[in-house]
Amino acid sequence: MSEEVYWDKLRSADAGHLHAAAERWEAVAQKLTRHAADWRVNTQQRVLNSGWAGDAASAAEGQLEALEGQLRNCQQELESIHLQFRDAADELLLLKADQAALKHECEAEGYWLFEPGGRLPEVRITMEDQASGSPGMVGNDPQFQKQLSDLKAKRPGIEQKIRDFEERIRGFDERWAGSINHLADVGQKDTVDDQTASDDLYHSQWNNVIPADIQSNKDPKASAAWWNSLPEDTRQQLLKDYPGTIGGTDGIPAQDRDAANRLYLPQLREQMATQLAGGHPDPGVTQAKLDGLNALQKQLDTPSNPPMMLIGVGGNGPIVSYGNPDKATNIASYVPSKGGLDQAFVDGDLGYGRQLAVAAHQADPKASTATVVWMNYDAPPRVAGTSISMTGGSGGGDDGSQPFSQFQTGLKITHDGQPPNLTAIGTGYHNGTLMGATQGNDWSGSTVVTGDSGWSEDMDVKNVALRTGADADLGDPATLKATANVVTGHGDRNKPVVPK
């Protein structure tokens, strides 16, 4: 008996059913979460705070703690089920997209796939089939013979690609069957132990859907190629299901990152608020940072001119753009000198970004300018959804130089039309992000050094078009105008601004 073939099964598979199942499991998980919160407030806390003492009270407290643990484990397990169904649905979408891409590749190289069903497709040569009705064409045309010979020589490689892809489909099916069997086994138990619940939730969060090299956010060019290869409906589904990853990946268009981060920000705020309310927040989760995120959300919900885009949030820190950098002629990226995510960052640093955007429009009304406020990258990306430990900025050592440089590369990759005019704006107090990001050979933009204490004259900061005095105020009208002139390409190189 021949081995089961998955190629045609994939063609007819509908990921929509799995997505619908994921949504239903998510609804069940949310319902239990609400029930658990209500139980803690109206049952557990009432008993614990009642003043009841004695052996019976101690026994009751132990029982309540055990019940609370079971509720928590059930919450985690239901969340795990939802995530596993979601991941399976999205992996199925990507497999279908790759199957279509493989067929397109075959056609582009001069082959076509005969798909009889029940067995792997046969790779046939298009020109050979076209010439089947004209036998003389093969014998009388040396160029035709050469092309046909080359195609025949390459055909085994195409056939191997199809066999390898068949193994990918089979592997997915076996993994998903294993997950379903495991979940069924857990569902048969009387209780869900702590280890099972934690392991299931952990493994479901580190999914196999988005390729590892994309999740690591190391190569904007590779990320752009991967994103652009996907059908639009698949991109929109991934954006919805993995907003924190998509929203923080350099090489993905700003509009898609903005859409993803607007979905992710409320999730992040809710996670932080829940942890703070429970009294056991993750490292880096503070009330000040939650207040900063809440203030950021309020600004996003308020219409602005130029329009505000959220192209980074979470472990990588907030990145806000006034104007669309993918469409703008000029892009200015400002790295705050110090401080972290709090109300002052939202009011002060983001306020400066908006001011600079307005000043740039006044300096050159005919050109479009996007101003980006780039928070630092002290926190390792993807460590946890709530690990926002931003404290430095361009004064935070060299921690941010590589990510900031990569961010600039991503801006160039996703930009529409002619390459943009780039400007980096940062402090001169320490040899940190600004210096490191402009050391590479790829940096060809202008640089504005604010609060310069002289270090940049001795360091390899390229194309410094403007230095301000050490006590200069960014918001000072003269400084703002001079910076706007540099951003729009109208500034005098190395002409310092006299502070007030």
N, C-alpha and C positions, 0 to 999 in steps of 0.2 A: 504494500500500500504506500502510495507516494506521500511525502510530507506536506502538511497543510501550507498553502501559499497565502501570504497576507497582502500582497500588492493590490489585488482588486477589492479586498475587504476594506482597505484604507480608503479607496476611492469612494466607496458607498457609506463610510462611517460619518456620523453626524455629531460633531462636537457640541452642538446646541443642547443635546439631551444631558450631557455631562455638566454643562454650565448651569442648566436648570436645576439639576440635582444639587450642585454646589450651593446655589442660592437658597434652596429649601433647607439644606443642612445649616447654612449660615443663620437663617431665620430661627431654626430650633435652638442653635447655640445662643443667639441673642436673647431669646425668650428665657432660657435657663439662667443666663447672666442677670437679667432683670429680677427673676425669681430669687436667685441667690442673694442679690443685694438687698432685696426686701426682707428676706429671712434673717440676714445678719442684723439689720436695723431693728426689726420688730420682734425677733425671737431671741437670737443669741445675745445681742447687746442689752436687751431688757433684763435678761437673767443675770448677766455678768455685772450689771450696774445696779442691781436691786438691793444690794447689801445683805443678801442671804448668805449665811455662813454655816459651817458644820460639815459633817461627813457627806450628807446627802447633797449639799451644795457643791462640794468638791467632785462628787461622782457625776453630778449633772453637768458641771463645767467640762469634765473629761469627755462625756458623751457628746456635748455640743461641739467641742473641738474636733472630735472624730467626724461628726456630720459635716462640719465646715470643710474639713479636708476632702471628704467625698464629693461635696458640691464643687470644690475647686478642681478636683481631678476630672469630674464629669464635664465641667466647662472646657477644660483643656482638651479632652478627648473629642468633644463635639467640634471644637475649633479645628482640631487636627483633621477630622473627617471632612469638614468643609474645605480646608486647604488642599487636601489630597485630591478631592474631586475637581477642584479648580485647576490644580496643576496638571492632572490627567487630561482635562479638557483642552488646556492651552498647549500641552505637548502634542496632542492630537492635531490641533490647528497647525502647529509648526511642521509636523510630519507631512500633512497634506500640502502645505506650501512648498516644502522641499521636493515632494513628489512631482508637483507641477513644474518646479524649476528644473528638475532632472529631465523631464520630458521636453521642455523648451530647449535645454542644452543639446539634447540629441538632435532635435530638428535644426538648430542653428549650425550644427556640425555636419549636416547632410544625411542624417538617419531619421527613421521613424519607427515607432514602437507598435508592433502588432500584439494586441492584448486579447488573447483567446479566452481568458478566464479559467481559473483552476490551475494555472501554471504561470511561471514568470513570463513577462513580455519577451517577444523575439525582436532583436535589433536588426532592422532591415535597412538597406542602403537605398535612399530615395532615387538617385540617378540610375541605379541598376534596374529598379522596378520600372522607371519611366522608359528605359531603353529596351524593356523586355519585348515590346512589339516591333522593335527595329533592330534585328540581330546585326545588321551591317554596321551600325553605329559603333559597336564595341570593337570590331575588327579594323575599321578604317580610320579611326581618330586616335592618334597617339596620346593627345592630351587627355582625352576621355579615359583611355586605358590607365594613364598615370594617376589621375584623380581616383578612379575606381580602385586601383591597387592600394593607394594610400588609405582610403576609407576601410578597405578590408583589413589592412594591417592594424588600424586603430580600433576596429570593432571589439576585439577581446577586452580592451580596457573599458569600453562602455558597458559591456556585459558584466564586468566585474563590479562596476559602480552600482549596477542594478542589484546584483547579489548582495553587495555590502548594505545597500539601503533596505533590502528585504530583511537582513539581520537586525537592522535598527528597529524596524516595525515589530519584528518578533520579540526583541528585547523589551520594547515598551509594553507589549501585550503581556508578557510574562511578569514584568515588574508590577503592572497594574493588577493583574490577577492575584499576585502575592499580597499586595496591599489590601485588596478586598477580603481575601481569606483571613488576613491578620485582624482586620477590623471586625469581621464576623466572629472570630474567636474571642476578641475582647468583649464584644457585645453579649456573649454567652456567660460571662463571668458575673458573679453576684456583686462584686465590687471592682473598682479600678484602682490599682495600687499607684503610689506616687511615682515610681520609676517608669511604669508603662506610660502614664499620662505625660510625664516630662519628656520621655524619649520620643513618643509619637509626635508631640508638638514640635520638638526640636527638629526632627527629620523632615517634617512637612514644611518647615520654614526654610530649610536649605534645599531648595528644589532643584530639579534637573532641567527645568524648562528653559530658562535664559542661559545661554552658554557661559561657562565659567570665565572666559576671557572678557566677556562683556560685563559680567557682574563685577569683575575686578577694576573696571574703568581705567585701564592702562593705555589703551590705544584708540584715540578718537577716530582715526581713519577706519579701523576695523569695525568699530561700533557703528559708524555711518554706513558702511557697506552692508552690514547685517541688517540694520533697520530699514534701509532702502530696498533690500531684497524681499521684504515681507509684503504681502497684500495689505491694502489699507484696512480692511476689516480685522485682520490679525493684529496689526499695529494698535488699533483702537482697543482691542480686547486686552492686549498685554499692558497697555497704558493704564487701563482700568484695574487690572489684577495685580500689577507690580508697580504702583506709582512711585514708591520710594526709590526703586532701582532705575526706572526709566527717567525719572525726573532729575537724577543725579549723575547721568552718564554724558560725558563730553562726546560730541560727535552726533548727538541726536538734536534735531531742529528745536529752536527755542520755543516755538509755538507748542510742540508736543511736550516739551519739558514743563512748560507753564501749565498745561492742562493736567499733567500727571501730578505736579506739586500742589495744585489747588485741590486735588483729591486727597493727597497725602497729608497736607498740613492739618486738617481737622482730625485725622486719625492720630497724628503725633500729639496734638494737644490733648486729645482724650486719653491717650496712653499716659502722658505725663500727669494729668490731673488725677487719674485713677491711682497711680503710684504714690503721688504725694498725699492723697486722701487716705491711703492704706498705711502710710507711715513707713514704707520700706522702698523708697525710690532707688532706681539704678544710679550708679555713679554718674555725676554730671547732670542729673535731673534736679533742678531747684525751682523754687517759686519765682525767682527773678527771670529765669529763662522761660517759664510758662507765661509769665506776664509779657515778656518780649514777643512770644509767638502769638499771644492773644492780640497784642497791639498790631503785629504784622497782619493778622487776619482782618482786623478792622480796616486797615489801610487798603488791603486787597479788595474788600467789599465796597469801598468808596470809589466811584469813578474819578479818574485823574487824567490830566492832560500835561505831558504825554502819557499814554497808557502804561500801566505798571504790569510787569511780567515777573513771575516767580520762577526762576530757572535753576534754583537750587535750594534745598532745605534738608534738615535732618543731620546725619552724622557729618556731612560735608559743610554744614553751615549755610545760612541764608545767602542766596545770590539773587539780587533784584535788579531788573533792568527797566529803565524808563525809555520806552520805545523798543521796537523789535530789532535786535542786533543782526538778525539774518537779512533784514531789508535795508539797514541803515548804511549810508555812505561813510559815516564816521562812528567809531566805537571807542568810548573812553571807559576804562575799567579802573575804579578807585578802590584801593585796599585801605581800610581804616587802620590807624596807627596802633591803637590799643583798645582794651575793653572787650567785653564779650556780648553775647546775645542778651539784651535787656531792653528796657524801655528807652534808655538813652541812645542805644544803637538805632532803634526804630525811628525815634524822633530826630536825632542829630545826624547820623551818617546817611540814613535814607533821605532825610530832608536835604542834605547837601547834594545827593545824586539828582534829586528833582530840580534843585536850583541850577545845577550845572547844565542839565538838559535844556532848561529855559534860556540860560545865557548862551548856549551853543546855537540855539535857533536864532537868537538875536544877532549873533556874530555872523551867521551865514544862513539866512532864511531859505535859500534855494536848495540847500543840502540837508538830508535827513541825518540826525545824530541820535545814537542810543547811548545812554550813560548807565554803566553797570556798577553797582556797589557789591563788591566781592568780599564776603566774610572769610576769615582765615580757615585753614584746614588742620588745626591742631589735632582734631579727633580722627583716628583711622576710619576710613569709609567702611560702611556696611557692618561695623562691629555690632551695633544694635540700633533699632529704630529710634530709640530715645537717647542715644549717647551723643549729646551735643555738649562738648566740652571746649568751647571756643573762648580763648582768653587773650590771643595775641594780636593778629593782624600782621602788617608788614614790619612791626617791631618785635615779632615773636621768634626771632632767629631764622634759621633756614627751613623750618618745617613746611612753610607754605610755598616755597619757590617752585618746586617741581609741579605741584598741582595747579598753581596759578599759570605757569608757562603752558601746561597741557590745556588748561581752559582757553587760553588765547589761541592755541592750535585748533581746538574745537570750533571756535568762532569763525576761523578762516575756512574750515571744512564745510560748515553748514551755511555759509553765506551765499546768498543769491547774486549772480552777476559778477561784476568786477570786484577784486579783492578790496576789503574795507581799509580805511585809514585807521590804524590802531594807536591808542595812547594808553600808557600805564601811568597811574597817579598813585603815589605812595609817599610815605614818610622818609625823612633822611636821618632819623634818630638812631636807627640800628641797621646793621648790614643783614637784612632779612629777605623777605619775599621779593621786594622790588629788584634788588640787586641780582638775586639768584635767577629770577625769571627773565632778566634781560641779558644774561651772560651768554646764552646759547647763540649759535650762528643764525637761528631762525628768526630772531627778533629784529624786525626792521621798522618798528613803529617809533613814535615819539615817546618821551618820558618827561613827566613832571615830578620834580622832587619838592615836596612841601616840608616846611619846618627844617630846612637843610642846616645841618651843623658842620658841614664840610666833608663828611665821610665819602660822599659820592664822587668827589674830585679824585680820590685815591683808589676808588673801586671801579670795577668794570661795569658801570651802568651806561648802556648805550643810548645815543641820540637824546641826550638831555636837552630839551628845548626850552625848559624854564626851571629856574631855581627860585624858591622863595626864601625870605629871611627866616632865621630860626624861630622868631616869634610871630611869624605871619599867621593870620587867621584865614582859613580856607573860605569862610563866608564873607570876608571883606570884599566889597564891590570891585576894587582894583584887582585883587588876586583872582576873583571869580572871572572877571572879564579877560584877564591875561590867560588863564587856563582855558577858557572857552576858545580864545583865539588859537591856542596851540592845538586843541582838539579838532578844530575845523580847518587847520592848515594855514592859519593866518598869523601865527606868532613869530616873533624874532628869536632866533636861536640864542641861548645863553644870556638873554637879557633878564637880569633879576628884577623881581617886583619889590618895590620899596614898601615895607609894611607901614601901617598907620603909626 
